[in-house]
Amino acid sequence: MAADNEWLLSVLVSLGRILPMLLVWSIGLVIALVRWPRHPGVSALVVAAITVAGMTSIATQVAYTVLPRYGDAAQFAKVAGIIGLGSTLVHTCAWGCMLTAVFVGRK
């Protein structure tokens, strides 16, 4: 049972590292939803970007915490590189949505 508690604590600590960003994204999500009636296209892009970035960040932190428990360091190093690359690509798409929402369609 202690190992289960240790795992949970490790996951919570890893999520704690991204808590400030999650708070900013939560505020942005609320603002986008409130402004949806006035600017539905922009709001949809912002909601999509925040959702994708947030879910990716959480999944990445959990994966980096859980995966080392199921293999040796060499295996984890290979997997960590793939996770890092995938996370970066997904975050790049999220930022693309955010920048599109900010700059495209303005007069």
N, C-alpha and C positions, 0 to 999 in steps of 0.2 A: 504494500500500500504506500509506503514511503516513496518508492520510485514513481508512482503515479502522481503524488503530490509534487515531487521534484520536477517532473515533466510539465505539469500545469504551471508551476511557478516560473519555469524557464520560458514558457510561451507567453505568460503575462508580462514578464520583464522585457522580452523582445518586442511585444506590442507597445509597451510603455515607451520604448525608444522612438516610436513614430506617433505617439499620442499628440504632440503639438500639431503635426501636419493633419492628423485625423480631425482635430478640433477646427482647424482652418477650413478643411474641406466640408465639414458639417455646417459651418456657418455659410459657406458659399452655396451649399445645396439648398439651405433654407431660403437664402436670398433669391436664388434662381427659381425656386418653386413659387415664391411670393410674386415675382415679376413675370411669371409665365403668361398671364393673360395679356400683358402689354407687349411682350417680346417672346412669342412661343418658339421661334426658330433658334434664337440665341440661347434661350433657357434650356431647350432640349439638348443642344450641344454641350452646354456647361454641365447639365445633369449627367449626360453620358460620360463626359471626361472625368468628372469627379467620381462617379461610380466605378468606372474602369480602373482609374488610378488607385482608389481606395481599396478595392477588392484585390488588386494585384499586390499592393504593398502588404496587406494583411496576409495573403497567401504566401508571399515570399518570406516574410518573417517566420511564419509557422513552419514552412518547409526547411528553412535554415536551422530551426530549432529541433525539428523532429528527425530529419534525415540522418544526421550524424550518429544517431542511436542505432541505426540499422545497417551499418557497414563499416569498413575501415576507412582511414583517412584518405587513401588514394582514390577509392570509389567516390567518396564524398566530394573530393576536389573536382573530379570530372563532372559530377552532377551539379555541383555548385556553379561551375562555369556556365553550364547550360541554363540553369535557373536564372543566373544573373543576366545573361544575354536575353533570354525571353522576357524577363521583367523590364529590362531597358527598352526593348522593342515595343512592349505594350504601353509603357509610360510615354514613349515617343508618340504613339498614336493618340493617347489621351491629351498630350500637350498640343498635338496638331488640331484636335477638336477644340481645345480651349482657344488657341490662337485664331482659328477660323471664326469662332464665336465673337472674338474681340474685333477682328479687323475686316472680315468679309461682309459685304453688303452695306457698308457705311457710305453716306453721301459725302 
